[in-house]
Amino acid sequence: MIVVLTGPIQTGKTTALRRVFANGAIPGAAGVLQPVINGRRHVLSLASGETRPLEAEPGDEVVRVGRFAFSAATFAWARARVDSADSAGSWLVVDEVGPLELRGEGLADAVGPAIARARQPGSPRLLLVVRETLLDRAVADLGLSDADVVRLGDRLPGGPRLHPAQTAL
């Protein structure tokens, strides 16, 4: 099963997922979230709780999108977290499938195989986070016409309701 969580930018999608997955409401989840911690975007491994800064530091190899410069090493680390997700887990989460991924960068090398695995019997459910403005393109480019699309306030299939963030974590 593939689920796409969508909504406008900066509306609490990642925070809602962090409340559900990183805080243990749904055990056995793997994959990555991209929370803002102390004003900077990070990548959080759901399996280990480890975080890495996503925003590039001076001297880092960078991946650019618009005005943003992201750490290529952190993207490689995040792809490895998605690629190595335990097939016995309950959910595999990829936050976010954004402009970089749709042009073949960022987490793109992990997203395609994750989609293929999610279509295999006995695989964990796959949850992809896609901003609202990219939803139609992501569905078309990634072949997601069979995905369940949910928004903040909706219930995850077989899981809890995704409440918009009232306060940051």
Secondary structure in CASP SS format (residue, H / E / C, confidence):
PFRMAT SS
TARGET T0000
AUTHOR 0000-0000-0000
METHOD secondary structure of the structure
MODEL  1
M C 1.00
I E 1.00
V E 1.00
V E 1.00
L E 1.00
T E 1.00
G E 1.00
P C 1.00
I C 1.00
Q C 1.00
T C 1.00
G C 1.00
K H 1.00
T H 1.00
T H 1.00
A H 1.00
L H 1.00
R H 1.00
R H 1.00
V H 1.00
F H 1.00
A H 1.00
N C 1.00
G C 1.00
A C 1.00
I C 1.00
P C 1.00
G C 1.00
A C 1.00
A E 1.00
G E 1.00
V E 1.00
L E 1.00
Q C 1.00
P C 1.00
V E 1.00
I E 1.00
N C 1.00
G C 1.00
R E 1.00
R E 1.00
H E 1.00
V E 1.00
L E 1.00
S E 1.00
L C 1.00
A C 1.00
S C 1.00
G C 1.00
E C 1.00
T E 1.00
R E 1.00
P E 1.00
L C 1.00
E E 1.00
A C 1.00
E C 1.00
P C 1.00
G C 1.00
D C 1.00
E C 1.00
V E 1.00
V E 1.00
R E 1.00
V E 1.00
G C 1.00
R C 1.00
F E 1.00
A E 1.00
F E 1.00
S E 1.00
A H 1.00
A H 1.00
T H 1.00
F H 1.00
A H 1.00
W H 1.00
A H 1.00
R H 1.00
A H 1.00
R H 1.00
V H 1.00
D H 1.00
S C 1.00
A C 1.00
D C 1.00
S C 1.00
A C 1.00
G C 1.00
S C 1.00
W E 1.00
L E 1.00
V E 1.00
V E 1.00
D E 1.00
E C 1.00
V C 1.00
G C 1.00
P H 1.00
L H 1.00
E H 1.00
L H 1.00
R C 1.00
G C 1.00
E C 1.00
G C 1.00
L C 1.00
A H 1.00
D H 1.00
A H 1.00
V H 1.00
G H 1.00
P H 1.00
A H 1.00
I H 1.00
A H 1.00
R H 1.00
A H 1.00
R C 1.00
Q C 1.00
P C 1.00
G C 1.00
S C 1.00
P C 1.00
R E 1.00
L E 1.00
L E 1.00
L E 1.00
V E 1.00
V E 1.00
R E 1.00
E H 1.00
T H 1.00
L H 1.00
L H 1.00
D H 1.00
R H 1.00
A H 1.00
V H 1.00
A H 1.00
D H 1.00
L H 1.00
G C 1.00
L C 1.00
S C 1.00
D C 1.00
A C 1.00
D E 1.00
V E 1.00
V E 1.00
R E 1.00
L C 1.00
G C 1.00
D C 1.00
R E 1.00
L C 1.00
P C 1.00
G C 1.00
G C 1.00
P C 1.00
R E 1.00
L C 1.00
H C 1.00
P C 1.00
A C 1.00
Q C 1.00
T C 1.00
A C 1.00
L C 1.00
END
